[in-house]
Amino acid sequence: VQQISGMLTILFQRTRLEKPGQIDPRAAEFTLSLLAAMYDRSGTGYIKTRSAAAALSAHSGDTLLAKYRAFFRFYAVPGGNVASITRSALRSLLTDLNQIPAIVGESCTPSCVEIAIHSCFHGVLNSAIVEEKFLSWLRSEPAVLLWLPTYYRLSVTEMVSHQARCR
């Protein structure tokens, strides 16, 4: 938690310099509090770095594809020339990401995570999948993560401005 706190402080300090007046001075504190509520409910003082990174990526202003690629990098297992995601790593990713809607009472059951893993690995004979298969599966908007593209679309529409006048 202390390491993540330090990184968040630096991140938001730099962002405040780039966008003066747009970042709340307590942004690092609020973000750490949210991460702790999601990933350290028992108050151990320990949050997995990749869990925090996945949550921050999910909340970032990046495109969906950039977020999906980041998720792959955080959870992939190196293997020879090609990194891949195992069932276990995908389970960890989905469990971590589903802590985000769970914080507002929209949790997913463990069985929906297992159903998602089965759908992702459907027809796969290997013990792991490569990035393109992973991205293809995420682009199909699996039910377990349907909130993520919806959340992204809502955030994108906040910036839309129409030059129309009503009478």
DSSP file (Angstrom, degrees, kcal/mol; ACC not computed):
  #  RESIDUE AA STRUCTURE BP1 BP2  ACC     N-H-->O    O-->H-N    N-H-->O    O-->H-N    TCO  KAPPA ALPHA  PHI   PSI    X-CA   Y-CA   Z-CA
    1    1 A V     >        0   0    0      0, 0.0     4,-2.6     0, 0.0     5,-0.2   0.000 360.0 360.0 360.0 -40.6    0.0    0.0    0.0
    2    2 A Q  H  >  +     0   0    0     43,-0.4     4,-2.2     2,-0.2     5,-0.1   0.905 360.0  48.1 -63.7 -41.1    2.9    2.4    0.8
    3    3 A Q  H  > S+     0   0    0      2,-0.2     4,-2.3     1,-0.2    -1,-0.2   0.923 113.1  47.2 -64.8 -43.9    4.5    1.8   -2.5
    4    4 A I  H  > S+     0   0    0      1,-0.2     4,-2.8     2,-0.2     5,-0.2   0.895 110.0  54.3 -64.6 -39.6    1.3    2.3   -4.4
    5    5 A S  H  X S+     0   0    0     -4,-2.6     4,-2.4     1,-0.2    -1,-0.2   0.924 109.1  48.1 -58.5 -45.9    0.6    5.4   -2.4
    6    6 A G  H  X S+     0   0    0     -4,-2.2     4,-2.1     2,-0.2    -2,-0.2   0.909 112.4  48.2 -61.5 -43.5    4.0    6.8   -3.4
    7    7 A M  H  X S+     0   0    0     -4,-2.3     4,-2.7     1,-0.2    -2,-0.2   0.904 111.9  49.4 -65.6 -41.3    3.4    6.0   -7.1
    8    8 A L  H  X S+     0   0    0     -4,-2.8     4,-2.8     2,-0.2     5,-0.3   0.895 108.8  53.4 -64.6 -39.7   -0.1    7.6   -7.0
    9    9 A T  H  X S+     0   0    0     -4,-2.4     4,-2.1    -5,-0.2    -2,-0.2   0.937 112.3  43.9 -60.1 -47.1    1.3   10.7   -5.4
   10   10 A I  H  X S+     0   0    0     -4,-2.1     4,-2.4     2,-0.2     5,-0.2   0.926 113.2  52.3 -63.2 -45.2    3.9   11.1   -8.1
   11   11 A L  H  X S+     0   0    0     -4,-2.7     4,-2.1     1,-0.2    -2,-0.2   0.931 113.8  41.7 -57.0 -49.5    1.4   10.3  -10.9
   12   12 A F  H  X S+     0   0    0     -4,-2.8     4,-2.3     2,-0.2    -1,-0.2   0.811 111.2  56.2 -74.2 -28.9   -1.1   12.9   -9.7
   13   13 A Q  H  X S+     0   0    0     -4,-2.1     4,-1.6    -5,-0.3    -1,-0.2   0.937 110.7  45.1 -63.9 -45.4    1.6   15.5   -9.0
   14   14 A R  H  X S+     0   0    0     -4,-2.4     4,-1.9     1,-0.2    -2,-0.2   0.906 113.2  50.3 -63.4 -41.7    2.8   15.2  -12.6
   15   15 A T  H  X S+     0   0    0     -4,-2.1     4,-2.6    -5,-0.2    -1,-0.2   0.887 106.7  54.8 -65.8 -38.0   -0.8   15.3  -13.9
   16   16 A R  H  < S+     0   0    0     -4,-2.3    -1,-0.2     1,-0.2    -2,-0.2   0.864 107.6  50.9 -62.3 -35.3   -1.4   18.4  -11.8
   17   17 A L  H  < S+     0   0    0     -4,-1.6    -1,-0.2     1,-0.2    -2,-0.2   0.892 114.3  43.4 -67.5 -39.2    1.5   20.1  -13.5
   18   18 A E  H  < S+     0   0    0     -4,-1.9    -2,-0.2     1,-0.3    -1,-0.2   0.830 128.7  27.7 -74.3 -32.6    0.2   19.2  -17.0
   19   19 A K  S >< S-     0   0    0     -4,-2.6     3,-2.0    -5,-0.2     4,-0.5  -0.617  84.0-159.6-131.4  71.9   -3.4   20.1  -16.2
   20   20 A P  T 3  S+     0   0    0      0, 0.0    -3,-0.1     0, 0.0    -4,-0.1  -0.230  75.9  10.7 -57.6 136.7   -3.3   22.8  -13.5
   21   21 A G  T 3  S+     0   0    0      2,-0.2    -5,-0.1    -5,-0.1    -4,-0.1   0.378 108.3  88.1  80.6  -5.0   -6.6   23.2  -11.6
   22   22 A Q  S <  S+     0   0    0     -3,-2.0     2,-0.5    -6,-0.2    -1,-0.1   0.583  74.1  69.6-101.3 -11.3   -8.1   20.0  -13.0
   23   23 A I  S    S-     0   0    0     -4,-0.5    -2,-0.2    -7,-0.1    -1,-0.1  -0.929  81.1-125.7-115.1 125.7   -6.8   17.5  -10.4
   24   24 A D    >   -     0   0    0     -2,-0.5     3,-2.2     1,-0.1     4,-0.3  -0.445  19.7-129.0 -64.1 135.0   -8.0   17.5   -6.9
   25   25 A P  T 3  S+     0   0    0      0, 0.0     3,-0.3     0, 0.0     4,-0.2   0.735 110.1  52.2 -59.4 -20.6   -5.1   17.7   -4.4
   26   26 A R  T 3> S+     0   0    0      1,-0.2     4,-2.8     2,-0.1     5,-0.2   0.233  74.9 111.1 -98.4  13.9   -6.5   14.6   -2.6
   27   27 A A  H <> S+     0   0    0     -3,-2.2     4,-2.7     1,-0.2     5,-0.2   0.888  77.8  49.2 -57.0 -43.3   -6.7   12.5   -5.8
   28   28 A A  H  > S+     0   0    0     -3,-0.3     4,-2.5    -4,-0.3    -1,-0.2   0.922 113.0  47.7 -63.1 -43.3   -3.9   10.2   -4.7
   29   29 A E  H  > S+     0   0    0     -4,-0.2     4,-2.2     2,-0.2    -2,-0.2   0.919 113.9  46.6 -63.1 -45.2   -5.5    9.7   -1.3
   30   30 A F  H  X S+     0   0    0     -4,-2.8     4,-2.2     2,-0.2    -2,-0.2   0.909 113.4  48.8 -64.3 -42.4   -9.0    9.1   -2.8
   31   31 A T  H  X S+     0   0    0     -4,-2.7     4,-2.7    -5,-0.2    -2,-0.2   0.915 111.4  49.0 -65.6 -43.0   -7.6    6.6   -5.4
   32   32 A L  H  X S+     0   0    0     -4,-2.5     4,-2.7    -5,-0.2    -1,-0.2   0.898 109.8  52.6 -62.7 -40.0   -5.6    4.7   -2.8
   33   33 A S  H  X S+     0   0    0     -4,-2.2     4,-2.2     2,-0.2    -2,-0.2   0.909 110.4  47.6 -62.1 -42.1   -8.7    4.5   -0.6
   34   34 A L  H  X S+     0   0    0     -4,-2.2     4,-1.8     2,-0.2    -2,-0.2   0.931 112.4  48.8 -64.2 -45.9  -10.7    3.1   -3.5
   35   35 A L  H  X S+     0   0    0     -4,-2.7     4,-3.0     1,-0.2     5,-0.3   0.900 111.7  49.6 -61.4 -40.9   -8.0    0.5   -4.3
   36   36 A A  H  X S+     0   0    0     -4,-2.7     4,-2.4     1,-0.2     7,-0.2   0.900 108.6  52.7 -66.0 -39.5   -7.8   -0.5   -0.6
   37   37 A A  H  < S+     0   0    0     -4,-2.2    -1,-0.2    -5,-0.2    -2,-0.2   0.849 117.6  38.9 -63.5 -32.9  -11.6   -0.9   -0.5
   38   38 A M  H  < S+     0   0    0     -4,-1.8     3,-0.2    -5,-0.1    -2,-0.2   0.887 132.9  19.1 -82.6 -41.2  -11.4   -3.2   -3.5
   39   39 A Y  H  < S+     0   0    0     -4,-3.0     9,-0.2    -5,-0.2    -3,-0.2   0.440 125.5  43.2-118.4  -1.4   -8.3   -5.2   -2.9
   40   40 A D    ><  +     0   0    0     -4,-2.4     3,-1.5    -5,-0.3     5,-0.2  -0.324  58.3 148.1-140.1  55.3   -7.5   -4.9    0.9
   41   41 A R  T 3  S+     0   0    0      1,-0.3    -1,-0.1    -3,-0.2    -4,-0.1   0.784  74.5  53.8 -63.1 -28.3  -10.8   -5.3    2.6
   42   42 A S  T 3  S-     0   0    0     -3,-0.1    -1,-0.3     1,-0.0    -5,-0.1   0.508 110.5-120.7 -87.1  -3.3   -9.2   -7.0    5.6
   43   43 A G    <   +     0   0    0     -3,-1.5    -2,-0.1    -7,-0.2    -3,-0.1   0.836  61.8 145.8  73.1  33.5   -6.7   -4.1    6.1
   44   44 A T        -     0   0    0      2,-0.2     3,-0.1     1,-0.1    -1,-0.1   0.704  62.8-121.9 -74.4 -19.4   -3.5   -6.1    5.7
   45   45 A G  S    S+     0   0    0      1,-0.2     2,-0.5    -5,-0.2   -43,-0.4   0.622  77.0 114.4  85.0  13.9   -1.7   -3.2    4.1
   46   46 A Y        +     0   0    0    -45,-0.1     2,-0.4    -7,-0.1    -1,-0.2  -0.977  34.9 169.5-125.4 126.7   -1.0   -5.3    1.0
   47   47 A I        -     0   0    0     -2,-0.5     2,-0.2    -3,-0.1   -43,-0.1  -1.000  39.2-115.0-130.5 130.6   -2.4   -4.8   -2.5
   48   48 A K     >  -     0   0    0     -2,-0.4     4,-2.1    -9,-0.2     3,-0.2  -0.452  21.1-135.8 -64.9 133.9   -1.1   -6.7   -5.5
   49   49 A T  H  > S+     0   0    0      1,-0.2     4,-2.8     2,-0.2     5,-0.2   0.898 103.6  51.2 -59.3 -42.6    0.5   -4.3   -7.9
   50   50 A R  H  > S+     0   0    0      2,-0.2     4,-2.4     1,-0.2    -1,-0.2   0.834 107.1  54.0 -69.8 -29.2   -1.0   -5.9  -10.9
   51   51 A S  H  > S+     0   0    0     -3,-0.2     4,-2.2     2,-0.2    -1,-0.2   0.935 112.3  44.3 -64.7 -45.6   -4.5   -5.7   -9.3
   52   52 A A  H  X S+     0   0    0     -4,-2.1     4,-2.7     2,-0.2    -2,-0.2   0.910 113.4  51.1 -63.7 -42.5   -4.0   -2.0   -8.8
   53   53 A A  H  X S+     0   0    0     -4,-2.8     4,-2.4     1,-0.2    -2,-0.2   0.899 109.8  49.7 -63.4 -40.8   -2.6   -1.6  -12.3
   54   54 A A  H  X S+     0   0    0     -4,-2.4     4,-2.4     2,-0.2    -1,-0.2   0.921 112.3  47.7 -64.0 -43.5   -5.6   -3.3  -13.8
   55   55 A A  H  X S+     0   0    0     -4,-2.2     4,-1.6     2,-0.2    -2,-0.2   0.912 112.8  48.2 -64.4 -42.7   -8.0   -1.1  -11.9
   56   56 A L  H  X S+     0   0    0     -4,-2.7     4,-0.6     1,-0.2    -1,-0.2   0.888 112.3  49.4 -65.7 -38.0   -6.2    2.0  -12.8
   57   57 A S  H >< S+     0   0    0     -4,-2.4     3,-0.9     1,-0.2     5,-0.3   0.902 107.8  54.0 -65.4 -40.7   -6.1    1.0  -16.5
   58   58 A A  H 3< S+     0   0    0     -4,-2.4    -1,-0.2     1,-0.3    -2,-0.2   0.848 113.8  42.9 -61.8 -33.2   -9.8    0.2  -16.4
   59   59 A H  H 3< S+     0   0    0     -4,-1.6    -1,-0.3    -5,-0.2    -2,-0.2   0.490  95.5 106.4 -90.4  -4.4  -10.4    3.7  -15.1
   60   60 A S  S << S-     0   0    0     -3,-0.9    -3,-0.1    -4,-0.6     7,-0.1  -0.155  80.3-116.9 -73.0 169.4   -8.0    5.4  -17.5
   61   61 A G  S    S+     0   0    0     94,-0.0    -1,-0.1    95,-0.0     3,-0.1   0.308  74.9 121.9 -87.9   8.5   -9.0    7.5  -20.5
   62   62 A D  S    S-     0   0    0     -5,-0.3     2,-0.0     1,-0.1     0, 0.0  -0.165  72.1 -93.0 -65.7 164.4   -7.3    5.0  -22.8
   63   63 A T     >  -     0   0    0      1,-0.1     4,-2.2     4,-0.0     5,-0.2  -0.295  37.6-107.2 -69.0 163.0   -9.2    3.3  -25.6
   64   64 A L  H  > S+     0   0    0      1,-0.2     4,-2.9     2,-0.2     5,-0.2   0.915 121.1  53.2 -58.8 -42.9  -10.7   -0.1  -24.9
   65   65 A L  H  > S+     0   0    0      1,-0.2     4,-2.5     2,-0.2    -1,-0.2   0.908 108.2  49.8 -61.4 -41.6   -8.0   -1.8  -27.0
   66   66 A A  H  > S+     0   0    0      2,-0.2     4,-2.1     1,-0.2    -1,-0.2   0.897 112.0  48.8 -63.6 -39.5   -5.2   -0.1  -25.1
   67   67 A K  H  X S+     0   0    0     -4,-2.2     4,-2.5     2,-0.2    -2,-0.2   0.934 111.1  49.6 -64.0 -45.6   -6.9   -1.2  -21.8
   68   68 A Y  H  X S+     0   0    0     -4,-2.9     4,-2.1     1,-0.2    -2,-0.2   0.901 110.7  49.7 -61.7 -41.4   -7.2   -4.8  -23.1
   69   69 A R  H  X S+     0   0    0     -4,-2.5     4,-2.4     1,-0.2    -1,-0.2   0.898 110.0  51.5 -64.2 -39.4   -3.5   -4.9  -24.2
   70   70 A A  H  X S+     0   0    0     -4,-2.1     4,-2.5     2,-0.2    -2,-0.2   0.921 107.3  52.7 -63.2 -43.5   -2.5   -3.6  -20.8
   71   71 A F  H  X S+     0   0    0     -4,-2.5     4,-1.8     1,-0.2    -1,-0.2   0.919 109.1  50.6 -57.6 -43.2   -4.5   -6.3  -19.0
   72   72 A F  H  X S+     0   0    0     -4,-2.1     4,-2.2     1,-0.2    -1,-0.2   0.942 110.5  48.4 -60.3 -47.6   -2.7   -8.9  -21.2
   73   73 A R  H  < S+     0   0    0     -4,-2.4    -1,-0.2     1,-0.2    -2,-0.2   0.887 111.6  50.2 -61.2 -39.1    0.7   -7.4  -20.3
   74   74 A F  H  < S+     0   0    0     -4,-2.5    -1,-0.2     1,-0.2    -2,-0.2   0.850 123.9  27.3 -67.7 -34.3   -0.1   -7.4  -16.5
   75   75 A Y  H  < S+     0   0    0     -4,-1.8    11,-0.3    -5,-0.2    -2,-0.2   0.506  91.7 114.0-111.1  -6.7   -1.3  -11.0  -16.4
   76   76 A A     <  -     0   0    0     -4,-2.2     9,-0.2    -5,-0.2    54,-0.1  -0.301  57.9-136.2 -69.8 151.3    0.5  -12.8  -19.2
   77   77 A V  B     -A   84   0A   0      7,-3.8     7,-1.9     2,-0.0     2,-0.1  -0.931  22.7-121.5-106.5 125.0    3.1  -15.4  -18.4
   78   78 A P        +     0   0    0      0, 0.0     2,-0.2     0, 0.0     5,-0.2  -0.424  36.7 171.7 -66.6 140.1    6.3  -15.3  -20.5
   79   79 A G    >   -     0   0    0      3,-0.3     3,-1.6     1,-0.2     2,-0.3  -0.699  53.8 -63.3-152.9  96.4    6.9  -18.4  -22.5
   80   80 A G  T 3  S-     0   0    0      1,-0.3    -1,-0.2    -2,-0.2     3,-0.0  -0.478 115.1 -16.3  66.7-124.1    9.7  -18.6  -25.0
   81   81 A N  T 3  S+     0   0    0     -2,-0.3     2,-0.4     1,-0.1    -1,-0.3   0.650 132.3  54.7 -87.2 -17.1    9.1  -16.1  -27.8
   82   82 A V  S <  S-     0   0    0     -3,-1.6    -3,-0.3    -5,-0.0     2,-0.2  -0.963  70.5-141.4-128.5 131.4    5.4  -15.4  -27.0
   83   83 A A        +     0   0    0     -2,-0.4    48,-0.5    -5,-0.2     2,-0.3  -0.557  28.7 178.1 -81.2 153.9    3.7  -14.4  -23.8
   84   84 A S  B     -A   77   0A   0     -7,-1.9    -7,-3.8    -2,-0.2     2,-0.5  -0.967  28.1-117.9-151.6 165.5    0.3  -16.0  -23.1
   85   85 A I  E     -B  129   0B   0     44,-2.7    44,-2.4    -2,-0.3    -9,-0.1  -0.939  24.9-152.7-112.1 127.3   -2.4  -16.1  -20.5
   86   86 A T  E  >  -B  128   0B   0     -2,-0.5     4,-2.4   -11,-0.3     5,-0.2  -0.386  33.1-104.0 -86.0 170.2   -3.3  -19.2  -18.7
   87   87 A R  H  > S+     0   0    0     40,-0.8     4,-2.5     1,-0.2     5,-0.1   0.899 123.8  52.1 -59.9 -40.9   -6.7  -20.1  -17.2
   88   88 A S  H  > S+     0   0    0      2,-0.2     4,-2.1     1,-0.2    -1,-0.2   0.912 109.8  47.3 -63.5 -43.7   -5.3  -19.3  -13.8
   89   89 A A  H  > S+     0   0    0      2,-0.2     4,-2.5     1,-0.2    -1,-0.2   0.892 112.0  50.4 -66.1 -39.6   -4.0  -15.9  -14.9
   90   90 A L  H  X S+     0   0    0     -4,-2.4     4,-2.9     2,-0.2     5,-0.3   0.899 108.2  53.2 -64.6 -40.0   -7.4  -15.1  -16.6
   91   91 A R  H  X S+     0   0    0     -4,-2.5     4,-2.4     2,-0.2    -2,-0.2   0.915 110.2  47.9 -59.3 -43.7   -9.2  -16.1  -13.4
   92   92 A S  H  X S+     0   0    0     -4,-2.1     4,-2.6     2,-0.2    -2,-0.2   0.922 112.5  48.8 -63.3 -44.9   -7.0  -13.7  -11.5
   93   93 A L  H  X S+     0   0    0     -4,-2.5     4,-3.0     2,-0.2     5,-0.2   0.947 113.8  44.9 -60.3 -50.4   -7.6  -10.9  -14.0
   94   94 A L  H  X S+     0   0    0     -4,-2.9     4,-2.0     1,-0.2    -1,-0.2   0.891 113.9  49.9 -64.3 -39.5  -11.4  -11.4  -14.0
   95   95 A T  H  < S+     0   0    0     -4,-2.4     4,-0.3    -5,-0.3    -1,-0.2   0.920 113.5  46.6 -63.9 -43.5  -11.6  -11.6  -10.3
   96   96 A D  H >< S+     0   0    0     -4,-2.6     3,-1.4     1,-0.2     4,-0.3   0.938 113.5  47.3 -64.2 -47.1   -9.5   -8.4   -9.9
   97   97 A L  H >< S+     0   0    0     -4,-3.0     3,-1.5     1,-0.3    -1,-0.2   0.842 105.0  60.6 -65.4 -31.8  -11.5   -6.5  -12.5
   98   98 A N  T 3X S+     0   0    0     -4,-2.0     4,-1.1     1,-0.3    -1,-0.3   0.535  86.9  74.2 -77.6  -2.7  -14.8   -7.6  -10.9
   99   99 A Q  H <> S+     0   0    0     -3,-1.4     4,-1.2    -4,-0.3    -1,-0.3   0.721  87.3  66.2 -73.4 -20.6  -13.9   -5.9   -7.7
  100  100 A I  H X4 S+     0   0    0     -3,-1.5     3,-0.6    -4,-0.3     4,-0.4   0.976 108.3  33.0 -67.9 -56.2  -14.6   -2.6   -9.5
  101  101 A P  H >4>S+     0   0    0      0, 0.0     5,-2.5     0, 0.0     3,-1.3   0.809 112.6  65.4 -69.5 -24.5  -18.4   -3.1   -9.9
  102  102 A A  H ><5S+     0   0    0     -4,-1.1     3,-1.9     1,-0.3     5,-0.2   0.818  88.6  66.9 -64.4 -29.2  -18.5   -5.1   -6.6
  103  103 A I  T <<5S+     0   0    0     -4,-1.2    -1,-0.3    -3,-0.6    -3,-0.1   0.747 106.0  42.2 -65.1 -21.9  -17.5   -1.9   -4.7
  104  104 A V  T < 5S-     0   0    0     -3,-1.3    -1,-0.3    -4,-0.4    -2,-0.2   0.097 129.8 -94.2-110.3  21.1  -20.9   -0.5   -5.7
  105  105 A G  T < 5S+     0   0    0     -3,-1.9     2,-0.5     1,-0.1    -3,-0.2   0.631  93.2 117.3  83.4  14.5  -22.8   -3.7   -5.0
  106  106 A E      < +     0   0    0     -5,-2.5    -4,-0.2    -6,-0.1    -3,-0.1  -0.524  42.8 165.9-110.5  63.3  -22.7   -5.1   -8.5
  107  107 A S        -     0   0    0     -2,-0.5     2,-0.4    -5,-0.2    -8,-0.1  -0.371  30.1-136.4 -84.4 160.4  -20.8   -8.3   -7.9
  108  108 A C        -     0   0    0    -10,-0.2    -1,-0.0    -2,-0.1    -2,-0.0  -0.874  23.0-117.7-111.0 143.3  -20.3  -11.3  -10.1
  109  109 A T    >>  -     0   0    0     -2,-0.4     4,-1.2     1,-0.1     3,-0.9  -0.435  25.4-113.4 -77.6 156.0  -20.5  -14.8   -8.8
  110  110 A P  H 3> S+     0   0    0      0, 0.0     4,-2.0     0, 0.0     5,-0.1   0.827 116.5  62.3 -57.2 -29.7  -17.5  -17.1   -9.0
  111  111 A S  H 3> S+     0   0    0      1,-0.2     4,-2.3     2,-0.2     5,-0.2   0.854  97.8  54.7 -67.7 -31.9  -19.5  -19.2  -11.4
  112  112 A C  H <> S+     0   0    0     -3,-0.9     4,-1.9     2,-0.2    -1,-0.2   0.845 106.9  51.8 -70.3 -30.1  -19.7  -16.4  -13.9
  113  113 A V  H  X S+     0   0    0     -4,-1.2     4,-2.4     2,-0.2    -2,-0.2   0.922 110.6  47.9 -66.6 -44.0  -15.9  -16.1  -13.9
  114  114 A E  H  X S+     0   0    0     -4,-2.0     4,-2.4     1,-0.2    -2,-0.2   0.883 110.3  51.7 -65.2 -38.1  -15.6  -19.8  -14.6
  115  115 A I  H  X S+     0   0    0     -4,-2.3     4,-2.3     2,-0.2    -1,-0.2   0.907 110.3  49.6 -62.7 -41.8  -18.2  -19.5  -17.4
  116  116 A A  H  X S+     0   0    0     -4,-1.9     4,-2.4     2,-0.2    -2,-0.2   0.910 109.9  50.1 -64.2 -42.8  -16.1  -16.7  -18.9
  117  117 A I  H  X S+     0   0    0     -4,-2.4     4,-2.2     1,-0.2    -2,-0.2   0.925 110.6  50.5 -61.4 -44.0  -12.9  -18.6  -18.7
  118  118 A H  H  < S+     0   0    0     -4,-2.4     4,-0.3     1,-0.2    -1,-0.2   0.909 111.3  48.1 -60.7 -42.3  -14.6  -21.6  -20.4
  119  119 A S  H >< S+     0   0    0     -4,-2.3     3,-0.7     1,-0.2    -1,-0.2   0.881 111.2  50.5 -68.1 -36.5  -15.9  -19.3  -23.2
  120  120 A C  H 3< S+     0   0    0     -4,-2.4    -1,-0.2     1,-0.2    -2,-0.2   0.894 116.9  39.8 -66.6 -39.4  -12.4  -17.7  -23.7
  121  121 A F  T >< S+     0   0    0     -4,-2.2     3,-2.4    -5,-0.2    -1,-0.2   0.307  82.5 137.1 -94.2   8.6  -10.7  -21.1  -23.9
  122  122 A H  T <  S+     0   0    0     -3,-0.7     3,-0.1    -4,-0.3    -3,-0.1  -0.376  81.2   4.6 -59.1 124.0  -13.4  -22.7  -26.0
  123  123 A G  T 3  S+     0   0    0      1,-0.3     2,-0.5    -2,-0.2    -1,-0.3   0.482  98.5 129.9  80.0   3.3  -11.8  -24.8  -28.7
  124  124 A V    <   -     0   0    0     -3,-2.4    -1,-0.3     1,-0.1     5,-0.1  -0.799  36.2-174.5 -93.8 126.3   -8.3  -24.1  -27.4
  125  125 A L        +     0   0    0     -2,-0.5    -1,-0.1    -3,-0.1    -2,-0.0   0.700  60.5  82.0 -91.5 -21.8   -6.1  -27.2  -26.9
  126  126 A N  S    S-     0   0    0      2,-0.2    -2,-0.1     1,-0.1     3,-0.0  -0.265  85.9-118.7 -78.9 169.3   -3.2  -25.4  -25.3
  127  127 A S  S    S+     0   0    0    -41,-0.0   -40,-0.8    -2,-0.0     2,-0.3   0.524  95.9  30.5 -84.8  -6.0   -2.9  -24.5  -21.6
  128  128 A A  E    S-B   86   0B   0    -42,-0.2     2,-0.3   -41,-0.1   -42,-0.2  -0.964  72.3-131.9-147.5 161.6   -2.7  -20.8  -22.5
  129  129 A I  E     -B   85   0B   0    -44,-2.4   -44,-2.7    -2,-0.3     2,-0.1  -0.881  21.2-124.2-117.4 151.2   -3.8  -18.3  -25.1
  130  130 A V     >  -     0   0    0     -2,-0.3     4,-2.1   -46,-0.2     3,-0.3  -0.347  36.8 -94.6 -86.2 172.5   -1.8  -15.7  -27.0
  131  131 A E  H  > S+     0   0    0    -48,-0.5     4,-3.2     1,-0.2     5,-0.3   0.871 120.3  54.9 -58.0 -43.6   -2.7  -12.0  -27.1
  132  132 A E  H  > S+     0   0    0      1,-0.2     4,-2.4     2,-0.2    -1,-0.2   0.899 110.2  46.2 -61.9 -40.8   -4.7  -12.0  -30.3
  133  133 A K  H  > S+     0   0    0     -3,-0.3     4,-2.3     2,-0.2    -1,-0.2   0.911 113.8  49.9 -64.5 -42.4   -7.0  -14.7  -29.0
  134  134 A F  H  X S+     0   0    0     -4,-2.1     4,-2.3     2,-0.2    -2,-0.2   0.929 112.8  45.9 -61.2 -47.8   -7.4  -12.8  -25.7
  135  135 A L  H  X S+     0   0    0     -4,-3.2     4,-2.4     1,-0.2    -2,-0.2   0.893 110.8  53.1 -64.6 -40.3   -8.1   -9.6  -27.5
  136  136 A S  H  X S+     0   0    0     -4,-2.4     4,-0.9    -5,-0.3    -1,-0.2   0.917 109.7  48.6 -60.8 -43.5  -10.6  -11.3  -29.8
  137  137 A W  H >< S+     0   0    0     -4,-2.3     3,-0.7     1,-0.2    -2,-0.2   0.923 111.7  48.7 -63.1 -44.9  -12.5  -12.7  -26.9
  138  138 A L  H >< S+     0   0    0     -4,-2.3     3,-1.8     1,-0.2    -2,-0.2   0.869 105.4  58.4 -64.5 -35.8  -12.6   -9.3  -25.1
  139  139 A R  H 3< S+     0   0    0     -4,-2.4    -1,-0.2     1,-0.3    -2,-0.2   0.755  94.6  65.5 -65.3 -22.4  -13.9   -7.6  -28.2
  140  140 A S  T << S-     0   0    0     -4,-0.9    -1,-0.3    -3,-0.7    -2,-0.2   0.483 110.6-126.2 -76.9  -0.2  -16.8  -10.0  -28.2
  141  141 A E    <   -     0   0    0     -3,-1.8    -3,-0.1     1,-0.1    -2,-0.1   0.970  23.5-144.3  54.1  68.1  -17.8   -8.3  -24.9
  142  142 A P    >   -     0   0    0      0, 0.0     3,-1.7     0, 0.0     4,-0.2  -0.300  17.7-117.9 -60.1 144.5  -18.1  -11.3  -22.6
  143  143 A A  G >  S+     0   0    0      1,-0.3     3,-1.4     2,-0.2     4,-0.3   0.822 110.5  63.9 -55.1 -36.3  -21.0  -10.8  -20.1
  144  144 A V  G 3  S+     0   0    0      1,-0.3    -1,-0.3   -32,-0.2     3,-0.2   0.782 116.1  29.8 -62.6 -26.3  -18.6  -10.9  -17.1
  145  145 A L  G X  S+     0   0    0     -3,-1.7     3,-1.6     1,-0.1    -1,-0.3   0.108  80.8 118.1-118.7  20.9  -16.9   -7.7  -18.3
  146  146 A L  T <> S+     0   0    0     -3,-1.4     4,-1.4     1,-0.3     5,-0.1   0.793  70.1  65.3 -60.2 -27.0  -19.8   -6.1  -20.0
  147  147 A W  H 3> S+     0   0    0     -4,-0.3     4,-2.8     1,-0.2    -1,-0.3   0.809  92.5  63.9 -64.3 -28.9  -19.6   -3.2  -17.6
  148  148 A L  H <> S+     0   0    0     -3,-1.6     4,-2.4     2,-0.2    -1,-0.2   0.953 105.6  38.7 -68.5 -52.3  -16.2   -2.2  -18.9
  149  149 A P  H  > S+     0   0    0      0, 0.0     4,-2.7     0, 0.0    -1,-0.2   0.863 117.7  52.7 -65.4 -31.4  -17.1   -1.2  -22.5
  150  150 A T  H  X S+     0   0    0     -4,-1.4     4,-2.3     2,-0.2    -2,-0.2   0.944 110.1  47.1 -64.8 -47.0  -20.3    0.4  -21.2
  151  151 A Y  H  X S+     0   0    0     -4,-2.8     4,-2.2     1,-0.2    -1,-0.2   0.894 112.8  50.4 -58.7 -42.9  -18.2    2.4  -18.7
  152  152 A Y  H  X S+     0   0    0     -4,-2.4     4,-2.3     2,-0.2    -2,-0.2   0.937 109.8  49.2 -63.0 -47.7  -15.8    3.4  -21.5
  153  153 A R  H  X S+     0   0    0     -4,-2.7     4,-2.0     1,-0.2    -2,-0.2   0.888 110.8  50.7 -62.1 -39.0  -18.6    4.5  -23.8
  154  154 A L  H  X S+     0   0    0     -4,-2.3     4,-0.9     1,-0.2    -1,-0.2   0.917 110.7  48.7 -63.5 -42.9  -20.2    6.6  -21.1
  155  155 A S  H  < S+     0   0    0     -4,-2.2     4,-0.4     1,-0.2     3,-0.3   0.869 110.8  51.0 -67.1 -35.0  -16.9    8.3  -20.3
  156  156 A V  H >< S+     0   0    0     -4,-2.3     3,-1.3     1,-0.2     4,-0.3   0.888 105.8  55.0 -68.5 -38.6  -16.3    9.0  -24.0
  157  157 A T  H >< S+     0   0    0     -4,-2.0     3,-1.1     1,-0.3    -1,-0.2   0.714  92.3  72.3 -70.9 -18.0  -19.7   10.6  -24.4
  158  158 A E  T 3< S+     0   0    0     -4,-0.9    -1,-0.3    -3,-0.3    -2,-0.2   0.789  98.1  49.7 -63.6 -25.5  -19.0   13.0  -21.6
  159  159 A M  T <  S+     0   0    0     -3,-1.3    -1,-0.2    -4,-0.4     2,-0.2   0.499  85.4 111.9 -91.9  -4.5  -16.6   14.8  -23.9
  160  160 A V    <   -     0   0    0     -3,-1.1     2,-0.4    -4,-0.3    -3,-0.0  -0.506  46.1-170.3 -75.3 135.7  -19.1   15.1  -26.8
  161  161 A S        -     0   0    0     -2,-0.2     2,-0.5     2,-0.0    -2,-0.0  -0.994   6.1-158.8-128.3 127.4  -20.3   18.6  -27.6
  162  162 A H        -     0   0    0     -2,-0.4     2,-1.1     2,-0.1    -2,-0.0  -0.897  14.0-145.1-107.6 133.7  -23.1   19.3  -30.1
  163  163 A Q        +     0   0    0     -2,-0.5     2,-0.3     2,-0.0    -1,-0.0  -0.407  57.8 125.8 -92.4  57.9  -23.4   22.7  -31.7
  164  164 A A        -     0   0    0     -2,-1.1     2,-0.4     2,-0.0    -2,-0.1  -0.850  46.9-148.8-116.2 152.4  -27.2   22.6  -31.7
  165  165 A R        -     0   0    0     -2,-0.3     2,-0.3     2,-0.0    -2,-0.0  -0.956   6.0-152.2-121.6 141.3  -29.7   25.1  -30.3
  166  166 A C              0   0    0     -2,-0.4    -2,-0.0     1,-0.1     0, 0.0  -0.827 360.0 360.0-107.5 148.8  -33.1   24.4  -28.9
  167  167 A R              0   0    0     -2,-0.3    -1,-0.1     0, 0.0    -2,-0.0   0.415 360.0 360.0 -97.3 360.0  -36.0   26.8  -28.9
